[in-house]
Structure formats: structure tokens, C-alpha cells
């Protein structure tokens, strides 16, 4: 089954085209990125496997134009991989917020779209962009089934005492204010893959997954199910991130708002777009830039990186406590897979768990690797994530079952 996977942001969209023959039997046919949607200097970067990379700058007024550019690239005689759009049998969408409505991926219909729209109130930066992608595909490929794969779905197994805030209960009743968690597709994938990789039974395991990138979250996965995760009502909660502050005293928000004379949307922008690595380091939101600056002696860059190590270490300790132990710690995501220094510094703080660290194995970047020694009581692994594959797998199963 040939499946187009779309991950639509407010001004960009990432895509992959996969030929799914089975859950673990597939061919990646093409992948790419459309940037600066809504601007005259838009750009599509397209790569068909085995062919030269295709880059084109063009005005991309909206997501409909962007998706048309993707479909045109896939059909291109020189750079494409399809002879007709009828070759696309299904489209899978990453949808950030499914609220309490969705415990699993769903075939998209009017009711599903309505629920995604309803969740836009609590995910205003993400769900509207996801809906634009769904609408654009409906216009371009009206007869092709579409599936929504929700970032929040994996975390719907959290118990109430983990997801509820200690606020007046009426706010939950009226507004569904609670912790939802995000990066669920990645946490689900790497916990399962990590268990297989190190020889654990997923259904009888205690795993802590650390998805570390521009956005970062930690999850406690007991017997294959999420029981807690660091992100909350929005992706702002948890550890320090590229531009998000992570955990802070809520009174700080009101204090800054009053002192700086900021409107609610302005202080939200400070917390989400101007904080984290960028705000603390005054250098960059990118961990690679911080590494360079720290190596050059910049004290604020060092501080930001040390805070990430500290935050991750705290969550690992907390989740080992709530699960009464841990069998496997997984590092994934852009930072988790590629920053050996961070992995080393975190693991050096975990010797109390009986962790024996393999310094030589830890030099790996971007590859699956066991980075704990054979005598370690806790296994530690680098596990590459593949959210697009999970979306394609779910899409394949749902569409095939619908056809039966």
C-alpha cells in the first residue's frame, strides 16, 4: 500500500511517501519539506530515493498550494516516483492534539474533523495547521482515505492521579484542563523498538523514554503503556526546550505580565517562543549552536545545557520511583540520538540505579546502540525514532480493516 505521510505545521509541512508491504517491510520512496508557506519566497525540498535532490523556490500561498507542490514533485518525470496520483492509496496525518476523544488513530470523517477543530482551542499552534493539511488533501485527492494519528493518544493510558492538576475540579468539567502529553507517536515507537533491541518483553518491562530535540519530553512506559509524561496541558510543561521554558512557578507568569505590561498572548509568546535554550543562553534555540558556544567558553550556553541534563536526570529519577524501578532508558530525537555528551552526563548521575555506562559505545550518533555495559542493572540505549513509519503503519491497518 502506497501511503503519503504528512506532518503539517503552521508554515511548513514535512512528508514521506512509503510503500508499505507490512509493519516492518516497506520501502521509503520519497521524502521532503515545504517551507515558508504563506510567503512569496516559499520553497520545496524533495528527495526521491535513488535520484538527485530537487529544490524549488516559489510562492506558496497556503497549504493547498504546498500539497499541490508535493504532488507535482512526486509526479515529476525526472525527480518523481509516481506515474499517477491514483497510485496513492491512503494519506496519514500527524495531528498534535486529540484531547480525551482519541485513544488511537482514526479514519478521518466529518466527526473526527469536528473533534480536531474542538481541540484547536487548547492547541492553537498545531491543530489548525493539521486541519489545513487534511482539507488540502481532501481537495487534491477527494477519493483517497485519510487517517489521523494523534500525538496525545499514547498517553491516554495515564491514570487520573497522574494527569489531573490540583485545580478546582470545575475547570476540568468545563474546559477539560488536565495533562495530555505529546510526542506519543515517538514514545510508543521507541519503547517498543527499544525493548526488542535489548531483549526485553514489552508487556513485562519498565522503560523510560527520553525524546530530546527542539521540543523534548520524557515518558514512563510500564508494560508497554504510558503511565506518565513530562509535557502537560500543552507542550510547554516539562524540561527546558529550544524556545519553551518548561516547568516554572505559575506566579511568574502573572508577575512578568504585570511588570512588562504584557497582554496574555504576549506573555504566551515569551514562554513558548523566547524562552528555553534561546532565552537562557542568549545564543540560540539550537543545541548544536549551544555546544559550539559552550566549547568556546560561553557561560550562559553552558548553563542552558547543564539545565537540560539536570531536568532530564530529575525526570528519570522520578519515573524510576513511580514505576518502582527501571529496566531500560532510551535516548531518542535530534538531541538524544546525536549528543553523546548529554547522554554521558545524564547517565553519570544514575549510578545509584546500578547503571554501568559504556563510554566507548556512547560515541555513536544517529544509530541504534546499547550504551550500557553488560553488568549494568539498567540497560541504556540510543534508539532512532521514526514517527512517519508509525503513522504509515497505523494508516495501513485502519484503511485495510475499513476495506474488509
NORSULLIN-V597672 format. One record per residue. N is the residue number from 1. RES is the residue in one small letter. PHI is phi in whole degrees, -180 to 180 (none if undefined). Layout:
N/RES/PHI
N/RES/PHI
//
This chain:
1/x/none
2/x/-87
3/x/-125
4/x/-96
5/x/-104
6/x/-122
7/x/-128
8/x/-94
9/x/-102
10/x/-66
11/x/-133
12/x/-153
13/x/-149
14/x/-101
15/x/-148
16/x/-140
17/x/-114
18/x/-123
19/x/-102
20/x/-88
21/x/-102
22/x/-177
23/x/-55
24/x/-116
25/x/-122
26/x/-159
27/x/-121
28/x/-82
29/x/-91
30/x/-164
31/x/-153
32/x/-178
33/x/-146
34/x/-109
35/x/-118
36/x/58
37/x/-66
38/x/94
39/x/-125
40/x/-71
41/x/-103
42/x/-65
43/x/-153
44/x/-118
45/x/-117
46/x/-125
47/x/-136
48/x/-85
49/x/-61
50/x/87
51/x/-125
52/x/-68
53/x/-71
54/x/-114
55/x/-127
56/x/-140
57/x/-94
58/x/-166
59/x/-66
60/x/-124
61/x/-67
62/x/-159
63/x/-68
64/x/-62
65/x/-65
66/x/-63
67/x/-69
68/x/-61
69/x/-64
70/x/-63
71/x/-64
72/x/-64
73/x/-66
74/x/-67
75/x/-94
76/x/-57
77/x/-62
78/x/-95
79/x/-110
80/x/-90
81/x/-134
82/x/-114
83/x/-97
84/x/-153
85/x/-67
86/x/-66
87/x/-68
88/x/-76
89/x/-97
90/x/-164
91/x/-127
92/x/-109
93/x/-115
94/x/-78
95/x/-119
96/x/-68
97/x/-121
98/x/-111
99/x/57
100/x/-91
101/x/-79
102/x/-125
103/x/-94
104/x/-155
105/x/-69
106/x/-138
107/x/-66
108/x/-79
109/x/-138
110/x/-62
111/x/-67
112/x/-65
113/x/-60
114/x/-63
115/x/-70
116/x/-64
117/x/-62
118/x/-62
119/x/-76
120/x/-62
121/x/-63
122/x/-104
123/x/-139
124/x/-68
125/x/-87
126/x/-120
127/x/-60
128/x/-59
129/x/-67
130/x/-62
131/x/-67
132/x/-61
133/x/-65
134/x/-63
135/x/-64
136/x/-63
137/x/-68
138/x/-60
139/x/-76
140/x/-82
141/x/-133
142/x/-62
143/x/-97
144/x/-89
145/x/-66
146/x/-123
147/x/-126
148/x/-101
149/x/-115
150/x/-96
151/x/-62
152/x/-87
153/x/-61
154/x/-60
155/x/-88
156/x/-73
157/x/-88
158/x/-62
159/x/-72
160/x/-59
161/x/-67
162/x/-92
163/x/-96
164/x/-84
165/x/-92
166/x/-84
167/x/-106
168/x/-52
169/x/-61
170/x/-61
171/x/-71
172/x/-72
173/x/-60
174/x/-84
175/x/-122
176/x/56
177/x/-77
178/x/-165
179/x/-89
180/x/-112
181/x/81
182/x/-141
183/x/58
184/x/-61
185/x/-62
186/x/-70
187/x/-61
188/x/-62
189/x/-67
190/x/-76
191/x/-69
192/x/-69
193/x/-65
194/x/-63
195/x/-61
196/x/-62
197/x/-63
198/x/-102
199/x/87
200/x/-99
201/x/-84
202/x/-58
203/x/-74
204/x/-139
205/x/-149
206/x/-124
207/x/-126
208/x/-114
209/x/-107
210/x/-114
211/x/-91
212/x/-119
213/x/-156
214/x/-63
215/x/-110
216/x/-133
217/x/-153
218/x/-115
219/x/-135
220/x/-100
221/x/-119
222/x/-105
223/x/55
224/x/88
225/x/-120
226/x/-71
227/x/-114
228/x/-169
229/x/-157
230/x/-79
231/x/-75
232/x/-125
233/x/-59
234/x/-132
235/x/-73
236/x/-78
237/x/-73
238/x/116
239/x/-83
240/x/-59
241/x/-131
242/x/-55
243/x/-129
244/x/-100
245/x/-77
246/x/75
247/x/-64
248/x/-143
249/x/-64
250/x/-56
251/x/-65
252/x/-61
253/x/-61
254/x/-64
255/x/-64
256/x/-64
257/x/-59
258/x/-72
259/x/-69
260/x/-96
261/x/56
262/x/-103
263/x/-75
264/x/-53
265/x/-68
266/x/-74
267/x/-70
268/x/-62
269/x/-64
270/x/-60
271/x/-70
272/x/-95
273/x/-116
274/x/-120
275/x/-109
276/x/61
277/x/-54
278/x/-61
279/x/-70
280/x/-76
281/x/-86
282/x/60
283/x/-117
284/x/-168
285/x/-90
286/x/-99
287/x/-61
288/x/-66
289/x/-66
290/x/-65
291/x/-60
292/x/-62
293/x/-67
294/x/-65
295/x/-63
296/x/-86
297/x/100
298/x/-70
299/x/-68
300/x/-72
301/x/-64
302/x/-61
303/x/-62
304/x/-62
305/x/-69
306/x/-65
307/x/-66
308/x/-62
309/x/-57
310/x/-63
311/x/-62
312/x/-63
313/x/-60
314/x/-62
315/x/-67
316/x/-61
317/x/-62
318/x/-65
319/x/-75
320/x/-64
321/x/-69
322/x/-71
323/x/-94
324/x/57
325/x/131
326/x/-151
327/x/-94
328/x/-147
329/x/-113
330/x/-113
331/x/-109
332/x/-148
333/x/86
334/x/-57
335/x/-81
336/x/-59
337/x/-83
338/x/-120
339/x/-104
340/x/-68
341/x/-64
342/x/-63
343/x/-59
344/x/-62
345/x/-67
346/x/-65
347/x/-68
348/x/-67
349/x/-91
350/x/-117
351/x/-64
352/x/-64
353/x/-84
354/x/84
355/x/-82
356/x/-111
357/x/-95
358/x/-99
359/x/-65
360/x/-69
361/x/-67
362/x/-71
363/x/-71
364/x/-64
365/x/-133
366/x/66
367/x/-137
368/x/-66
369/x/-159
370/x/-86
371/x/-117
372/x/-113
373/x/-80
374/x/-57
375/x/-88
376/x/-69
377/x/-75
378/x/-120
379/x/-82
380/x/-129
381/x/-140
382/x/-91
383/x/-129
384/x/-72
385/x/-90
386/x/-152
387/x/-63
388/x/-63
389/x/-65
390/x/-61
391/x/-62
392/x/-65
393/x/-61
394/x/-63
395/x/-61
396/x/-60
397/x/-64
398/x/-67
399/x/-68
400/x/-65
401/x/-67
402/x/-67
403/x/-77
404/x/-73
//
